[in-house]
Amino acid sequence: MKKDKKTNERLNTVGGQAVLEGVMMKHKENVSVAVRKEDGEITIKNETFISVRKKFKILNIPLIRGVVNFIEMMKLSYTTLMTSAEAMGLDEFEEETKFDKWLNKHFGKNIVNIVMVIGTVLGLAFGFGLFFFLPIFLTKSIDNVTGEHLGWLKNLIEGFIKIVIFVLYLWLVSFMKDIRRTFEYHGAEHKSVFCYESYSELTVENVRKFSRFHPRCGTSFMFVMLLISILIFSLPFVTWNNMFLRMVTKLAMLPIIVGLGYEFIMFAGKHDNIFIKILSAPGLWMQRITTREPDDMQIEVAITALKSSLEHEDVLLQ
């Protein structure tokens, strides 16, 4: 039984992500993480996730709900990644070396927290420099070379540089073996969600037939935000006269961009007209990098996660 987007009650009710050798699926408040262990067994962990938007209705206001959802999904993504790492046994530490013992003796267990903080700060600094400072710096340099005659074109050039950096970064990491397998699980997640939304039975054979490109994917969301940012940061008050002030202004406007991106992705997921298809196309093209065709074992993991998140629902019987 296949329904169109206007009457399909399953649209926007299930979401997920690829994790280490597995898939996380979220249906309403049910979160299930299924991971394929080295011995071939699929292990499942179920949790309950209640959004703060249910406690405070004001957070459901358009734009605001997108920001809240983004923060909550970032937190959930981190938690599920840690869950998959535990299932794979990656959290087990090897026997301490002499250097490890020396560190623990002189600094105690706090050294782990210090290293984690330093790693987080360095990661944020790298991301900020790569996606905020570098595009501004390169655009400003090009403008100086041309005698500062680029005018409004600076905004398009900066946006183009951002997109190139984003695509190049994803393309390069896709060659890493572990990342490639994660992208395959990403494809399995999309196919399973499509199968569920089409009211088809959740079997490996059925799931395999569906597309791995989904309009509500996080990749599409990130690309939509890039396109929106080009328009927003082209406004006159986002100055080019001072690079530091421009970066600060852009950071301050990030919540607006996240909110607009969320509203578009949710709207696109429920509509299928030519205008939406054109706007959604770049994000779907990007999924050719961030998703790969999964094998049957990976599809089986995705189905297991999805069914587990739906186990208290009557939809399994349909």
Secondary structure, DSSP 4 states (H G I P E B T S, - for coil): ----TTT-TTTTSEEEEEETTEEEEEETTEEEEEEE-TTSPEEEEEEE---HHHH-GGGGSTTHHHHHHHHHHHHHHHHHHHHHHHHTTTTPPPPPPHHHHHHHHHHTTHHHHHHHHHHHHHHHHHHHIIIIIHHHHHHHHHHHHTTS--TTHHHHHHHHHHHHHHHHHHHHHTTSHHHHHHHHHHHHHHHHHHHHHTT----HHHHHTS-S--TT-HHHHHHHHHHHHHHHTTSTTS-SS-HHHHHHHHHHTHHHHHHHHHHHHHHHTT---HHHHHHHHHHHHHHHHH-----HHHHHHHHHHHHHHTTTSGGGG-
